Amino acid sequence: MKAVLATDLSAASEATIKNETCLKCLGRIGIDEIHLVTVIPSNVHRGMPGIDFEKRRRKSIRSYEQVIRKAGFDVTAHVVRGTPHRRIRGIAETIDASLTLVGSRGKSPLENRVIGSTARNLARTTETPLVVNRIERGTEDPSVVKAQLFRRMMYATDFSENAADAFEAFSYLRHATQEATLVHVRTPKDPEPPDRDGPEAQLKELAGQLNDWGIETRTEIRQGDPSEEILNVEKEIDPTTTLVGSRGRSRLRRLLLGSVSEDIVARANGNVMIVPPS
């Protein structure tokens, strides 16, 4: 399996790349080839006096290549120019990546809905599963918030086709997952299903699949606003990663993520994994 690891060569990006535990987690789920991508923004011009950004980035990225190769992965570096999220997404599609990983400093202390623009735009437009890896804020030498990417998963579902696509990720995550919590939030608009088709029975069936894979699984049903309740559960159980499906692309601009998914990406304390429609 191939993964794209996006970096802007900042201290936050370095925290993901140089964290040995994060790299081991990728290896456990079957990743053996990593494409390290850094993008020189379009508004940075080659002709700017006294500055060769491309040469500087290629020099900086070599140390990251060595770390990843030492961890046992085949690694290819890409230093490209353009709009970061578009180039990262394009490379992921070109190499047929199974996963894209991007670091984010997470929530701003002043604004509760701010993540890096590249991470947000990737979450909205990605066509491959995306892991937004949370990095500490407010420090010159940041580390990842949750080093064990997939050990304790929280999966949020509304039983839609999009959510089912996200659940399929457990087919490879199970090799690194020890515990899982399956969450469904009832809303006042939900119809009352027959007992045999209710959310309790549906969650029990999904939990059975994970238990058969040796994953200790519990279920949680809440009532209220889906975004708020999912985030409340995340605070209570402290998973390493929250897994959700996205609603895919708008007809005009491929920027429709879905309000619940977008809230979780923007406001979660830990890592978030977004799975787009198959």
Disulfide bonds with the S-S distance in Angstrom:
none
